[in-house]
Amino acid sequence: MRQLGILGAAILSVALTGCSTPKFSSLPEATYELRSASKYKIGPGDSVQIFVWRYPEVSTTVPVRPDGYITAPLLEDIPASGKTPTELARDLEQALSVYLRDPLVTVIVQGFQGIYPEQIRVLGEAAHAQSLRYIDGMTLLDLMIAVGGTTQFAAGNRAVLMRFEKGERKRYTVRLDDLIKRADMAANVDMRPGDILIIPESWF
């Protein structure tokens, strides 16, 4: 765990290189609203249940391989990673139409690993530094509960949230100590897919 803290501190140091007095933007308070535009995308490690109406012999449940492909009856090496269940269902219908008449496919996802670019990563002085699947409506408080809070060595109010917006990397300050230790809900912010939270080590 101390190694993870050192790693997070090193990454933060690199991120701040060239900024003698970095000034990061602040995020607005959490809205607790669902992002209706966010649709789940299938990722490696998921399982997908493929139901083909009127053709039970080709209906099955298969895993998504590490390379993002699936293999099923009458189907070989169909790309699945990065697609929504509906998109994959339409692709399977097209592939099966070579062998079946008017196939109607429904895809049900199981496992829910998601794709890496949409996972949230927590580095540094978290109790359990890790990558987590983004869940619609997730806030910073939800994230900290999932990783078990911060360590005793954390400088929570110096934590930095890195986010990619329109192809540009932006950095925001977050106040973990105020949120966790002082129950200041004004310090709670909405999370987004692909966010990286870096919790540095305290200087003393």
N, C-alpha and C positions, 0 to 999 in steps of 0.2 A: 504493500500500500504506500509506503514511503517512496518507492520507486515511481509509482504513478504520480505522486505529488511533485517529485522532481521533474518528471516528464511534462506535467502541466505547466510548471513554472518556466521550464525551458521554452516551451511553445509560446507562452505569453511573452517571454523576453524577446523571442524572434519577432513576434507580431508587433512589438513596440519599438523595434530597431529604427533608429533615425528620428524618433519622437522624444525629445528631451522632456517636454511637458505635455504628454498626450491629453487631448481633450475629446472625450467620446460623447456621443449623443445619449440622451436618455429616452427610454421607451415609455409610452403612456400606460396608465394603470390597466390591468386586465379587464376585458369586457365580458369574459365568460360566455362568449357567443360561439356557436358552432360555425365552422367554415363550410357552408353548403356546397361550395364549389370544389371542395377537396374530395377526390374520389380515390379509393384504395387501389393501389397498383400492386400486382402480383410480384413476388420476389423469390429468389432461390431459397429453398427450405420450406416454402409453403406446400400444402397439398391441395389439389384441385379435384373436386368431384365433377365428373363430366356425365351429364344425363342427356341421352339422345332419345327423344320421344319416338315411340314405336320400335325402337331398336335396343332392347335391353341387353343384347349380347355384346354390344360395343360400349355400353354405359359402364363407367368404372371410376375409381379414384386413384390418382397417380401423384407422385411427388414432383416438384419442380427441381430439376437438377441444379448443381452449382453453376453450370454454364447457362442457366436460364431457360433451358428447353424441357419439353415433356415428350414422353413416348406413351402411346396408348394403342388399343386395337385399331388396326387400319391406319394408324398415324405414326410417323417416325420423325423425330427431331422437329417438333413444332415450337417456335419461340413463344414463351409465355411471360418472361420477366419484363416488367415495365408496362404491362398492359392491364387494363381494367378487366374484371370478369366478363363484362359485356363484349369488349373488344375481342377477347380470346374466344368467346362463344361464336362470334361471327367468323373468325378465322377458321375455327374448327368446322363450322358448317360448310365453308368453301372447300376445305380439304376433304371432308367426307362426301361431298356431292359427287366425287369421282366414282365412289363405290355404292352410295346409297341414294335413294330417290327422295328429294326434298327433306334432308335432315334438319331437324329443329333441335338446337343444342342449348342447354342451360349449364352454366358453370357456377359452382358454389365453392368458395375458398375456405380452406381449413388451415390452421396453424398460424397464419398472420405474422409472417416475419417482415414482409415489406422489402422495398428496395433500399440499398445503402444510401443513395443520395437524399432520401427522405427521413432517414433515421436521425435522432438527436444524440449527440455525443457529449459526455460530461468528462472532463479531464481535470487532473490536479487533486486538490484536497477535498474530494468527495468521499464519503464513507465507503461507497462502492462505485468507483469510476467505471463507466460502461457506456455502451451504445444502447439506445432504447427506441422502440418503434413509436413513431408519432401517433397520438390518438387525437381525433378531432376535438377541439375545445381545450386541449391541454394548456395549463398555465405553469409558471415557474414553480409555484408551490407544489403542484402535482409532480413535477419533475424531481424536486428535492425529496419528496416523500418516497419516490421510487428508488432513489439512490441512497436513501438512509441518512440524508442530511450531510453536513460537513464534518471534517475531522477537527480535533482540538487545535491543530496547527493552521487552520484555514484563516485567511483574511477575507471573510465573506463579503464585506462591503467594497472590496477592490476587485470583485469578480467581473469578468468581461464576457459578454455574449456576442459571438461573431455570427453574422447572418449575411447571406447572399441575396441581394435584391436587384433585379434587372441586370444580372451579370456582374454586379459590383459588390465587393466585400465591404461590409460596414461593421463597425464595432460600437457596442452600446454598454454603458455601465449598468450593473444590477446590484441591488443591496440585499445580499443574502442574510447578513446578520440582522438587519432591521426586520426582514421578513420572518426569519425562523426564530430568533431569540426575543424579538420585541413585538411580534405579531402585528407588524405594521403592514396592513393589507394594501396600502398605497404602493408598496414595493413589489407587489405581485404583478407580473406582466404576462401577456399571451406568448406562447411558444409557437414556432413555425417549423414545418418540415425542413430538415437539414441544418438546424441551429447547432452551434458548438458553444458549450459553456465551459469556460476556463476559470478554475478557482485557484488563485495563487496561494502560496504559503506566506504566513505572517513573518514579518521581518524580525520580530522579537517575541 
